[in-house]
Amino acid sequence: MKSKKKLWKKILGTLLAASLAAGLMPGMTLMVRADDSWEYPTSAPANPYDGGTGSETSPYEISTAQQLANFSYMVNNSRENDSYTGKYFKLTADIDLKRKQWEMISDPDTNVDSNHSCHFNGIFDGNGHTISGLYIKNDNYSGEYHAGLFKYIGKDAIIRNLTVDGEVTGIEHVAGIACDMEGKIENCVNKANVNAVRSDNSNSRHCIAGGIAGKVFEGTVNKCYNIGKITVNRSVTRTPDQLNGAAGIAAYVWNGKVTNCYNIGEIENTGETDYVHTSGVVIRLEDREGECSYCHNYIIDLKAVNYGTNGPTINNCFYLADASGEAEEGQTPLSAADFSDMSKFTAKGWSTSIWKMKEDTPKYPVFQPSYIALKATKPTITMTKLDGVNSSDAPQIGDTLLVKPDPEDATPVTYQWYRGNEAISEASDASYTVVKEDVDSKLHVVISQAKDSGGSGIPADDINVKSDDTKAVEKKDGPKAPENIEETGFKADYQNEIYEINDNYEVSSTKTDTITSVTKLTDILDSDEHKIYIRKKAEDDVKASAWIEYTLASRSDAPTGLTTVDASDASTADGKIKGTNEKMEYKLKNSDGSWTTASSSETKVKAGRYLVRFKAADNTPASKAVELNVAIEGSEGIGIILTEDQKPTKKTGLVFDHSEQALVNAAKAALPSGYTMKYALGNDKVSAPTSGWTTSIPKGLESKTYYVWFKAVGEAESEAECIEVTIGKSEEEQEYEKLMPVLKIVKKDTIAIETTDGYEYSIDGGDTWTSSGSFTNLSPGTDYTICMRKQDTTDIIGSIFVTTAKDDKTSTTIEMKDVVKTGDGYIRTETRIEGDAAVAGVANLDADFVLDLLSKDEKGKEELEKIRNGAALLVYMQVSNADESASEEDKKKIDDAAKNLNNAAVHQLINISLYKKIGNEDAEEISDFNSKTIGVTLEIPDELKKTESNEAEASALTEIESQSENMQVLAETEREFYIAGVNGDKAEIIDSTTSDDGNTISFEAEKFCMTYALLYSDSEVEPTPGEETQKTQSANERILVVKNKSDISRLFSKYGETGYKYKFKIENKAQKAIMTVSKKGRIKVKKPGTATIALLRKVKGGYWAKVEEQTLTAEKPDLPKKITNLKVGDTVYATSFIKNTMVSSPTSYISSKSKIASIDSSTGKITIHKSGTAKITIIYGSGKGAAKYNVKIKIG
């Protein structure tokens, strides 16, 4: 020390001489480091610190060695539970303790009652500064055995952002920062040499050294590293019960955790080797929840953790070795080359927000810089399935959710995961593993960053950013299929064609997710494969297992050689089946009765069609049955029985191609002489048609499902049978479905539009046209016409009529997805009325545009001429094409369409509040409808376009009378007209009149103050005016999307009638897997399919009577998990991701990272801005009941 002081005096003298020689200019200062001399106080200093009040915003400030010694004195003379709990301290400068024997903090002075431990419980922030010259030598067995900057920190203490340097030596628990601890040590560095030296014979005492901590009773050591030399020297060999050794971070971890730490300092044992241990991070982990995770040791062949007792947690740790190897007990050896590969660590879940690869050599993971500001960007949750596969599906129990801040290296940040609105206890990491309690709940996470009191770049205010909710959590996937049939307890009873099985297993006839329950084996045994599928049932937290396939014993061939003898009449059992024996049984084919044992040689029966088969045995089912006719003498016979080869078969893979296609294949085998196969198209597969039978194989044109019935006809007839055949939609049809835009009334003054490429839009056909975006600054509750035309043209080809909402509480989507089909096809427009806005949408297409759509492949015009009887063509056109001023060419197009309307429902939606009723109360045929009854026009003043009577009524009446010339009706005979309007949420007929001369009509002015008009007619039953509007609305509401939740009680007309109690129920158990319904009509959709909802009413006697049923259909978008073929500058639509055809259309869209890929929330138009990854959320519905689906897009 003396020689160093002399050297310092020489340097100082030289500097002074130089400055005097040079002559310091005014204002110049020569800086000389102050002497950090200090003494441990003997009494409480009057002003122990540099300033501050000890609060979080005004911590006690320590800038000198003396103030640090004052701090030690104040703590050591405090009392338990009063050791500065909740008080804040902060270093404001580096401090040099000059290698003077240090009095440890939390080491009670002799004048303090020994019953008080004075453990430090405050927050000590090193603020990035270093305490150097730390010197402690407690090795003489005469006093203190521990050595460290702090002797003990309590459970509420936090030591952070501190570096220590120097040399400490002790006997038992020795460490650079804390000998013993319960609280937290984070973002700290030890550069000091730490020595544990023991030479006594005590059997019960430790000798341990740790770079950061000696013994961790509880609490955590996080984001710390050691570069000091850690040494242990136990000169007397002891027993395994003792703990002796040295570790880079913490020697002994009891109930605590060591996470995200590393060691690059030398670890050495210089004494006995028996029962003395060395390790890079931790010597010993106890089974009392001790944990070491995401740590590494870059000292050759020294494990991160030496050993643990009774299975503590060691996760994803690494240590340097000559060669890489397999993980053992949570830690993996890596070669120096592999240590320089960051992917080796991130593959084990190491966070790049905490770690990065050291830039110079040798390369190993080091910490990211501290204090990087968190941006207020909504975080995105990524999910790793339990089997390690990334997925965008709903999270399941055992899956891991991971969130990353923006930027990913933002620090320090905290995490809190939520189950709904409830914070999940101890879920405070960037990752979260889904547990049983999360099932049916949605999860989200909040990333927080506290303001930086040290001014290191974090914004002045706290930042909290919340992620979107995940999908509702599901149970985890089930186990593998049962290993064998014996495990399931399955036993077939072939006598009764039933089975037994263990309670926790279930049987299905298919191996899909949706079970097709099997109660009897009959249908399975009658099938070609006679297979069943068995799996373990779902449990509280686990889905059902995979299926095991089991093949039942097959039916043997039917009896042969049997003959029949006719009965004398229909009631006498004197007909015979000859060739039978007692091993056979018989029954009438279509009877529900049981089988009867046959007699030997011959069996007497009445006339009829019989089935005869061999009876079942214990291990084999009854045989296949042979059909036999026992006729009545002199009759033409009961009928013939077709073999399978004599029956036609269905055609598969049919797709709409503008031409008629045969629906079935002719039979392979010929019919008996004198018989002919006849066909007919039916309405379903239950009831055979009563007319229309022909020898021609039926053909289909449009894409739909057909029911083809067939029978053999001759001297007798075979039983009529049905084949169900489907013609699928072509790509062209699916493209047509996307043609018309989707409008969303976002606010009362805004309409957002989902555009179609190649088209542009305008309000009321004005001068301003747009191909994207929104219409803003509109008037609330006002009618508007959105016009559509092809770009670079002037002709309007279609229009949509809407009414804006009255207030911002109503958000309405109007979908005009026109489905265009040719031949027996139609053009259809859907309308929707939602909320309080009474919003109506009408799409009108002119005849030229219709023909243009149908002519895309040059066949459209030809096919339009092939419209058959029984078909419906719903043609929407501008009113101008239907008035007296229309050209002869336009009229002819209308005539051609109208002439083909036969035996069909006709809808005509026009932009006025008038309804022309076609036909009369006798429901005369639609064939009487002709081109002279197409439509009417009417000019309505703007001031009348409201939903209630107003002061303008009087002047409006006058205005209407003056415009009577515009109220011309294209009719030569007297006609009846209706006005349709919206009353609440229903469309109703509100007035009617009859034209007196076939040319003009008039109504009261206020009756025009409505927003919706409907034309309706039916060839078989004259409808109640306005009824079809409600039917159309209800039909749309019956199409739901998986994960939708909504109230469907409004679909039931009988619900809510006074004086009764009601409840809703799904009676079919299999359908409950598709959707569930509450007693009050709240529906929850689980998966695609169809379910019937029953409305039950409580009647006298306490019984529930079924009064109404409604069938709902659920569909689900088929979406890819990931889209990777995108590049910067691309523009795509989210709807293009949907692979399957759906009735429902998305309501809105969200992008998780708009700087990478922004999306129009209403149209789904995605614009790619830069490389990266984003999540696109496609939403069906609104509010809490909306269904959300995610697609991950990656831009190269």
Buried (B, 14 or more C-beta within 10 A) or exposed (E): EEEEEEEEEEEEEEEEEEEEEEEEEEEEEEEEEEEBEBEBBEEEBEEBBBEBEBEEEEBBBBBBBBBBBBBBBBBBBBEBEEBBBEBBBBBBBBBBBBBBEBBBBBBBBEEBEEEBBBBBBBBBBBBBBBBBBBBBBBBEEEEBBBBBBBBBBBBBBBBBBBBBBBBBBBBBBBBBBBBBBBBBBBBBBBBBBBBBBBEEEBEEBBBBBBBBBBBBBBBBBBBBBBBBBBBBBBEEEBEEEBBBBBBBBBBBBBBBBBBBBBBBBBBBBEBBEEBBBBBBBBBBBBEBBBBBBBBBBBBEEBBBBBBBEEEBBBBBBBBBBEEBEEEEBBBBBBBBEBBBBBEBBEEBBBBBBBBBBBEEEEBBBBBBEBBBBBBEBBBBBBBBBBEEEEBBBBBBBBBBBBBBBBBBBBBBBEBBBBBEEEEBEEBEBBBBBBBEEBBEBBBBBBBBBBBBBBEBEBEEEEBBBBBBBBBBBBBBBBBEBBEEBEBBBBEBBBEEBBBEBBEEBBBBBEBEEBBEEBEEBBEBBEEEEBBBBBBBBBBEBBBBBBBBEBEBBBBBEBBEEBEBBBBEEEEEEBBBBEBBBEBBBBBBBEEEEEBEEBBEEBBBBBBBBBBBBBBBEEEBBBBBBBBBBBBBEEEEEBBBBBEEEBBBEBBEEBEBBBEBBBBBEEBEEEBEEEBEBBBBBBEEBEEBBEEEBEEEBBBBBBBBEBBBBBBBBBEBBBBBBBBEBBBBBBEBBBEBBBBBBBBBBBBBBBBBBBBBEEBBBBBEBEEEBEEBBBBEEBEBBBBBBBBBBBEEEEEBBBBBBBBBBBEEEBBBBBBBBBBBBBBBBBBBBBBBBBBEBBBBBBBBBBBBBBEBBBBBEEBBEEBBEBBEEEBBBBBBBBBBBBBEEBEEEBBEBBBBBBEBBBBBBBBBBBBBBBBBBBBEEEBEEBBEBEBBBBBBBBEBBEBBBBBEBEEBBEEBBEBBEEEEEEBBBBBEEEBBBBBBBBBEEBBBBBBBBEBEEBEEBEBBBBBBBBBBBBBBBBBEEBBEBBBBBBEBBBBBBBBBBBBBBBEBBBBBEEBEEEEEEBBBBBEEEBBBBBBBBEEEBBBBBBBBBBBEBBBBBEEEEEEBEEBBEBEBBBBBBEBEEEBEEBEEEEEBBBBEBBEEBBBBBBBBBBBBBBEBBBBBBBBBBBBBBEEBBBBBBBBBBBEEBBBBBBBBBBBE
